[in-house]
Amino acid sequence: MLNNASKKVADAALALGKKAANQACITWFNQPKEPAMMKQFHKVK
């Protein structure tokens, strides 16, 4: 029972983290960038 609850909490935290990461990514992409930075970023991806 406790295990199941903690798994749900972990899943929720993970989902929240993914959402925050996506939002940060979108914000970053919406800002004007240097083309060199974009190339560097795509290389990392």
C-alpha positions as CSV (number, residue, x, y, z in Angstrom):
1,M,0.0,0.0,0.0
2,L,2.7,2.4,1.0
3,N,4.8,1.4,-2.0
4,N,1.9,2.1,-4.3
5,A,1.3,5.5,-2.8
6,S,5.0,6.5,-3.1
7,K,5.0,5.3,-6.7
8,K,2.1,7.6,-7.5
9,V,3.8,10.5,-5.8
10,A,7.0,9.8,-7.8
11,D,5.1,9.5,-11.0
12,A,3.3,12.8,-10.3
13,A,6.7,14.5,-9.5
14,L,8.2,13.1,-12.7
15,A,5.2,14.3,-14.8
16,L,5.5,17.8,-13.2
17,G,9.2,17.9,-13.9
18,K,8.7,16.9,-17.5
19,K,6.0,19.6,-17.9
20,A,8.4,22.2,-16.3
21,A,11.2,21.1,-18.6
22,N,9.0,21.4,-21.7
23,Q,7.9,24.9,-20.6
24,A,11.5,26.0,-20.1
25,C,12.4,24.6,-23.5
26,I,9.5,26.4,-25.2
27,T,10.4,29.7,-23.4
28,W,14.0,29.2,-24.5
29,F,13.0,28.5,-28.1
30,N,10.7,31.6,-28.2
31,Q,13.6,33.9,-27.4
32,P,15.8,35.3,-30.2
33,K,18.9,33.2,-30.4
34,E,22.3,33.3,-31.9
35,P,22.5,30.8,-34.9
36,A,25.7,29.4,-33.4
37,M,23.9,28.6,-30.2
38,M,21.1,26.8,-32.0
39,K,23.6,24.7,-33.9
40,Q,25.4,23.8,-30.7
41,F,22.0,22.9,-29.1
42,H,21.0,20.7,-31.9
43,K,24.3,18.9,-31.8
44,V,23.7,18.1,-28.1
45,K,20.2,16.8,-28.8
